[in-house]
Amino acid sequence: MTAVELIESWIVNIEAARVHLAETGQDAPITASRGRFVRTTGSLHLYEFLVPGGVSLPVDLPISLIPVEDTDTTEGIVLRQQDQSILVQLVDHLGSDVPSVTLVPDRAGQVGTAAARLKEILAKPDQYHLGPAERLVALLQMPAVDVASFPASSSVFTTVWSDDLMLRRQKLGALAMDLVRANKRILLLSPDHEDSDELVGMVGRTMKAGGLHPKTWVTRYELPIVPQAGGLDLQELGFEAQMHHFYAKSQGDKASLRQKYDRFRELAPFLAQKEVKQKDLDEVRLLEWRLVTQFRELQVKLAGVDTTLKEFETLPLFQRLAMQTVGKNVDSLKQYRALYQGQLDRLNSEIDVAKGRIQQLVPEAAVPRGQRAEFEELKEQIAKLGGTKKVRELLAAEEDPNRQAFVQNRRLVAATPTRVATDPLFSRVRFDVLMVDDAPKITMPSLLAAAGLVRERIIISGDLRDIIGAGQWAIPQEGARTASDTAPVPLA
């Protein structure tokens, strides 16, 4: 059976399960009590509730939650159930204590979403990759006693079988570190959130020992159950916390940019006006300099005429005759003196006007200390961002957290198989390598849905005894499941 045939078989099986869930009413409301707030990470909130005995809610089951005193409904996901206690991840905060709530599970919707993902894999072969999945399908169809004989390692498919859980996870950690160093994008699957927390702690500790900073490369999708694992703070590795921190920093950077842009817009017309005034001041000073130069030249000429008039009678006869020849005599010299004095008076008046204008322009053209340097620095920063038009576009853009772009920037994404099979985000991202911890405990359709997201390699890890013990790898038989007489297929 090929990968396509196996997926088609599971689609029929899951669709029958969805119909069975709808007919048997297994999504009936459940009353939960003693709600307790655990913590908030980013925009998600973790709560613990008590459910009645006999109620079993699978991991990653989507639920609608209705507080008793509130008509508004909030959405959430079940992360864990221990006895009657469940941990639920909610999108709304309900307060520190919640006396009672009504939970409405959506098993049929979850199963229908998983079937839709498998259908999408078959309908869009150019967007999904079934090359490595074919090797996985070959392993899944082998009898349990023969699985150990499957080739342990190749460039496309690798198996890590051991009954020692710590040894398996250490090997996965070492493989993950090598793949990250090789710039490969890894999807790391664990059967549930507790296992995912432990494995992320092991991988992060291995990376840290190898000189890699886990916070830079690893993200734990959904909220971690425990705060620490492997000596690492899992809150820092959580996808929601990382994205919240990133966008909080982005908001801070945007606020800082807006402040700088507003300051730039404030200084630009102010300094432009100062430049106009400075230009006027320079022109008036130049005019003053020309007037003063002419004034000094006329003063020299006037002083020469006065000297000549005083000494005219004592000048030699020959010199006086020479001066008279060119029209210089006592009368003409007096006329020259009156002309020069009139010009001096006029220039002196113009100089006074220029000085008054200069005194007026000096304070108008003065720039407070440091403002010009501040403006030049802001101008340079805005130019580096692409100019004022680009800055306005950046400031006008709405803050829309792009989860897809953010998760694609992480080299290793740890998640549970049901989230990968049903979350719309994972239908848009692709990986180079799929690493599966405790693979025999994960259902076949979830493995197939995850395998379609990888391009190059699949790494399967687990205990061979769990293949029979967990019974998750049973091949569906055509006609063996109907809408009315068969139990629904779990996804994880």
C-alpha positions in Angstrom: 0.0 0.0 0.0 1.4 3.4 -1.0 1.3 6.6 1.1 -1.6 7.9 -1.1 -3.6 4.7 -0.7 -3.0 4.6 3.1 -4.1 8.2 3.5 -7.2 7.6 1.4 -8.0 4.6 3.6 -7.6 6.7 6.8 -9.8 9.5 5.3 -12.7 7.1 4.9 -12.0 5.8 8.4 -11.9 9.2 10.0 -15.0 10.4 8.2 -16.9 7.5 9.6 -15.6 8.3 13.0 -16.8 11.9 12.7 -20.3 10.7 11.7 -20.2 8.3 14.7 -19.3 11.1 17.1 -22.1 13.3 15.8 -24.7 10.5 16.0 -23.8 9.3 19.5 -23.7 12.9 21.0 -20.3 12.6 22.5 -19.9 16.4 22.4 -22.4 16.9 25.1 -21.7 19.8 27.5 -19.8 19.0 30.7 -20.0 21.0 33.9 -16.5 21.6 35.4 -15.9 23.1 38.9 -13.2 24.8 40.9 -11.4 26.6 38.2 -8.0 27.9 39.2 -5.9 30.3 37.3 -2.3 28.9 36.8 -0.4 31.5 34.7 -0.6 33.8 31.7 1.9 33.7 28.8 1.6 36.3 26.1 -2.1 36.3 25.1 -2.9 32.8 26.4 -4.0 31.8 29.8 -3.6 28.4 31.6 -6.4 27.2 33.9 -7.1 24.0 35.9 -10.6 22.6 36.3 -12.2 19.6 37.9 -14.5 17.5 35.7 -16.9 14.8 36.9 -15.7 11.2 37.3 -15.8 9.1 34.1 -15.2 12.1 31.9 -12.2 11.7 29.6 -10.9 14.5 27.4 -8.1 13.7 24.9 -5.0 15.9 24.6 -5.4 19.0 22.4 -9.2 18.6 22.2 -10.7 22.0 21.3 -13.4 23.1 23.7 -15.8 26.0 24.1 -16.0 27.3 27.7 -19.0 29.2 29.1 -18.7 30.7 32.6 -21.9 30.3 34.7 -22.3 34.1 35.2 -21.3 35.1 31.7 -23.0 34.6 28.4 -19.7 35.1 26.4 -18.0 32.0 25.2 -14.3 31.6 25.1 -12.3 29.0 23.2 -9.6 26.7 24.6 -7.6 23.5 24.2 -7.2 20.7 26.7 -3.5 20.2 27.4 -3.6 17.5 30.0 -5.9 15.4 32.1 -4.9 13.7 35.4 -7.7 11.9 37.0 -10.5 14.5 37.3 -8.1 17.5 36.9 -7.7 19.0 33.4 -5.4 21.8 32.3 -7.0 24.1 29.7 -5.3 26.7 27.5 -7.7 29.7 27.0 -7.6 32.8 24.9 -9.5 34.9 27.5 -8.7 35.6 31.2 -11.5 34.5 33.5 -10.1 35.8 36.8 -8.1 34.0 39.5 -10.9 31.7 40.7 -13.8 30.3 38.6 -16.5 28.5 40.6 -18.1 26.7 37.7 -18.0 26.6 33.9 -19.6 24.6 31.2 -17.3 22.8 28.8 -18.5 22.0 25.3 -16.0 19.6 23.6 -15.7 19.5 19.8 -14.5 16.0 19.1 -16.3 15.9 15.8 -14.8 19.2 14.7 -11.3 18.0 15.6 -11.7 14.7 13.7 -13.2 16.6 10.7 -10.2 19.0 10.6 -7.8 16.1 10.6 -9.6 14.5 7.7 -9.6 17.8 5.8 -5.8 18.0 6.3 -5.3 14.5 4.9 -7.6 15.4 1.9 -5.5 18.6 1.4 -2.3 16.5 1.2 -3.8 14.4 -1.6 -5.4 17.4 -3.4 -2.2 19.5 -3.4 0.7 17.2 -4.2 2.8 20.1 -5.3 2.6 21.7 -1.8 3.1 18.5 0.3 6.0 16.0 0.1 5.3 12.3 0.2 8.8 11.1 -0.7 10.0 10.5 2.9 6.4 9.5 3.9 6.7 6.5 1.6 9.5 5.1 3.7 7.4 5.8 6.8 4.4 3.9 5.3 6.7 1.0 4.5 7.6 0.8 8.2 4.0 1.2 9.4 2.9 -1.7 7.3 5.5 -4.1 8.6 4.6 -6.7 11.3 5.7 -5.7 14.8 8.2 -8.5 15.0 9.9 -7.4 11.8 10.2 -3.7 12.5 13.6 -4.1 14.2 15.0 -5.4 10.9 14.0 -2.2 9.1 17.2 -0.3 8.0 18.3 1.8 11.0 19.7 4.8 9.2 19.8 6.4 5.8 19.7 9.8 4.3 15.9 9.7 4.1 14.7 7.6 7.0 16.3 6.8 10.4 15.0 4.7 13.4 16.2 4.9 17.0 14.8 1.9 18.9 15.5 1.4 22.6 13.7 0.6 25.8 15.8 3.2 27.6 13.8 6.5 27.3 16.7 8.7 28.4 19.1 7.1 25.9 16.6 7.6 23.1 16.1 11.3 23.9 19.9 11.9 24.3 20.3 10.5 20.8 17.5 12.7 19.5 19.1 15.7 21.2 22.4 15.0 19.5 20.8 14.6 16.1 18.8 17.7 16.6 21.9 19.8 17.4 23.7 18.4 14.3 20.7 19.2 12.1 20.4 22.7 13.5 24.0 23.3 12.8 23.4 22.1 9.2 20.7 24.8 9.0 17.8 22.3 8.8 14.3 23.1 10.0 13.0 20.4 12.3 9.5 19.4 13.4 9.8 17.5 16.7 6.8 15.5 17.7 5.9 13.9 21.1 2.7 12.0 22.1 1.6 14.6 24.7 2.6 17.9 26.3 4.4 16.3 29.3 6.6 14.3 26.9 7.2 17.4 24.7 8.3 19.4 27.7 10.8 16.7 28.8 12.1 16.3 25.3 12.5 20.0 24.7 14.4 20.2 28.0 16.7 17.4 26.9 17.3 18.9 23.4 17.8 22.4 24.9 20.3 21.1 27.4 22.2 19.2 24.7 22.3 22.4 22.5 23.5 24.5 25.4 26.3 22.0 26.1 27.2 22.2 22.4 27.5 26.0 22.4 24.1 26.8 20.9 21.6 29.1 22.6 18.2 27.1 22.8 16.1 30.3 23.0 17.4 31.3 19.6 16.7 28.0 17.8 14.0 26.2 19.7 10.3 26.9 20.2 7.8 24.9 22.1 4.4 25.2 20.4 1.5 25.8 22.8 2.0 26.5 26.5 4.4 24.2 28.4 2.9 22.2 31.2 5.9 22.5 33.6 7.9 25.7 34.1 11.3 24.0 33.8 12.9 20.9 32.3 16.5 19.8 31.8 17.6 22.9 33.8 16.0 25.2 31.3 13.2 27.7 31.7 10.6 26.3 29.3 8.6 29.6 29.5 11.4 31.2 27.5 11.2 28.5 24.9 7.4 28.7 24.6 6.2 29.9 21.2 3.6 32.2 22.7 6.2 33.8 25.1 8.7 34.2 22.3 6.2 35.8 19.9 4.8 38.0 22.7 8.3 39.2 23.6 9.2 39.8 19.9 6.1 41.8 19.2 6.4 43.7 22.5 9.9 44.7 21.4 8.5 45.5 18.0 5.8 47.7 19.6 8.6 49.5 21.6 10.7 50.0 18.5 7.6 51.3 16.7 6.9 53.7 19.5 10.5 54.9 19.5 10.4 55.3 15.7 7.1 57.3 16.0 8.7 59.5 18.6 11.8 60.1 16.4 9.6 60.8 13.3 7.5 63.3 15.2 10.6 65.0 16.5 12.0 65.0 12.9 8.8 66.6 11.6 8.9 69.2 14.4 12.6 70.1 13.7 12.4 70.1 9.9 10.2 73.2 9.4 11.8 74.9 12.4 15.4 74.5 11.0 14.2 75.3 7.5 12.9 78.7 8.7 16.2 79.2 10.6 18.1 78.5 7.3 16.0 81.1 5.5 16.7 83.6 8.3 20.4 82.7 8.2 20.5 83.3 4.5 18.9 86.7 5.0 21.4 87.5 7.7 24.3 86.5 5.5 23.0 88.7 2.7 22.6 91.7 5.0 26.1 91.2 6.5 27.5 91.1 3.0 25.7 94.3 2.2 27.0 95.9 5.4 30.5 94.8 4.5 30.2 96.5 1.1 28.7 99.7 2.6 31.5 99.8 5.2 34.1 99.3 2.5 32.6 102.2 0.4 32.4 104.3 3.5 36.1 103.8 4.3 37.1 104.6 0.7 35.1 107.8 0.9 36.6 108.7 4.2 40.1 108.3 2.7 39.1 110.5 -0.3 37.6 113.1 2.1 40.7 113.1 4.2 42.8 113.6 1.1 40.6 116.6 0.0 40.9 118.2 3.5 44.6 117.8 3.5 44.9 119.3 0.0 42.8 122.3 1.0 44.8 123.0 4.1 48.1 122.7 2.2 47.0 124.3 -1.1 48.5 127.7 -0.5 51.8 126.2 0.5 52.0 123.8 -2.4 54.7 124.6 -5.1 53.4 126.7 -8.0 54.2 124.0 -10.5 52.0 121.5 -8.5 49.1 124.0 -8.2 49.2 124.6 -11.9 49.2 120.9 -12.6 46.2 120.5 -10.3 44.3 123.3 -11.9 44.9 121.7 -15.3 42.8 118.7 -14.2 40.2 120.9 -12.6 41.3 120.7 -9.0 41.3 124.1 -7.4 40.0 125.4 -4.1 36.4 125.7 -5.3 36.3 122.3 -7.0 38.0 120.7 -4.0 35.3 122.2 -1.7 32.7 120.8 -4.1 34.4 117.4 -3.9 34.4 117.6 -0.1 30.7 118.4 0.0 29.9 115.5 -2.4 32.0 113.0 -0.4 30.4 114.2 2.8 26.9 113.7 1.4 27.8 110.2 0.2 29.3 109.4 3.6 26.1 110.6 5.4 24.0 108.4 3.0 26.2 105.4 3.5 26.3 105.9 7.3 22.5 105.9 7.3 22.4 102.7 5.2 24.9 101.1 7.5 22.8 101.9 10.5 19.8 100.3 8.8 21.8 97.2 8.0 23.1 97.0 11.6 19.6 97.2 12.9 18.5 94.5 10.5 21.4 92.3 11.6 20.5 92.8 15.2 17.0 91.6 14.3 18.0 88.6 12.3 20.7 87.3 14.7 18.2 85.9 17.2 15.8 84.8 14.5 18.6 82.8 12.7 20.1 81.3 15.9 19.6 77.6 16.4 19.5 76.2 20.0 22.6 74.2 20.8 22.4 70.6 19.8 19.3 70.8 17.7 21.0 70.8 14.4 23.1 67.8 15.3 19.9 66.1 16.6 18.2 66.8 13.3 21.0 65.5 11.2 21.1 62.2 13.3 17.3 61.8 12.9 17.6 62.5 9.2 20.3 59.9 8.8 18.3 57.2 10.6 15.2 57.9 8.6 17.2 57.8 5.4 18.5 54.3 6.4 14.9 53.1 6.8 14.1 54.3 3.3 12.9 57.8 3.8 9.9 59.5 5.3 7.5 57.8 3.0 8.7 54.3 4.1 8.6 55.4 7.7 5.0 56.6 7.4 4.1 53.2 5.8 5.8 51.4 8.7 3.9 53.5 11.3 0.6 53.2 9.5 0.9 49.4 9.2 -1.3 47.6 11.7 0.3 45.3 14.2 -0.8 41.8 13.0 1.3 39.1 14.7 2.3 36.8 11.8 2.6 33.5 13.5 3.7 31.8 10.3 6.6 34.1 9.7 7.6 33.8 13.3 7.6 30.0 13.5 9.5 29.8 10.2 12.4 31.7 11.9 12.9 28.9 14.4 15.0 25.9 13.5 13.3 23.4 15.8 9.5 23.5 16.5 8.3 21.1 19.2 4.6 20.1 19.1 2.1 17.4 19.7 0.8 15.3 16.7 -2.8 16.4 17.1 -1.8 20.1 17.0 0.2 19.5 13.8 -2.7 17.6 12.2 -5.4 20.2 13.1 -3.8 23.6 13.5 -4.1 25.7 10.3 -0.6 27.2 11.0 1.0 23.8 10.2 -0.7 23.6 6.8 1.4 26.7 5.7 4.8 25.8 7.1 7.3 23.2 5.8 10.2 21.5 7.5 13.3 19.6 6.3 13.3 16.9 9.0 10.6 15.2 11.1 11.7 13.8 14.4 9.2 11.7 16.3 9.7 10.6 20.0 7.7 7.6 21.2 6.3 7.1 17.7 4.4 3.9 18.5 2.2 5.8 20.8 1.1 8.2 18.0 -1.7 7.3 15.7 -1.0 6.6 12.1 -3.1 9.4 10.6 -1.3 12.0 12.8 2.1 10.6 11.7 1.0 10.8 8.0 -0.2 14.3 8.4 3.2 15.4 9.9 5.2 13.4 7.4 3.6 15.3 4.5 5.2 18.5 5.8 8.8 17.4 5.5 11.0 17.5 2.5 14.1 15.5 3.3 14.2 13.1 6.2 12.2 11.3 8.9 13.6 10.1 12.2 11.5 7.7 14.2 12.2 6.9 17.9 10.5 4.7 20.4 10.3 1.3 22.2 9.5 -1.7 20.0 7.3 -3.2 22.7 4.9 -0.2 22.4 4.0 -1.1 18.8 1.8 -3.9 20.0 1.2 -2.5 23.4 -0.2 0.9 22.2 -1.9 -0.6 19.1 -1.8 2.7 17.3 -0.3 1.4 14.0 -3.1 -0.9 13.1 -3.9 -0.6 9.4 -7.6 0.2 8.8 -9.5 -2.5 6.8 -11.9 -1.5 4.2 -15.5 -1.9 5.4 -14.4 -2.7 8.9 -15.6 0.7 10.3 -19.1 2.1 9.9 -20.7 5.2 11.1 -22.8 3.5 13.7 -21.2 0.4 15.2 -17.5 1.5 15.6 -15.8 3.6 18.2 -14.2 6.9 16.9 -10.5 7.0 15.9 -8.3 9.0 18.4 -5.8 11.3 16.8 -3.2 11.1 19.5 
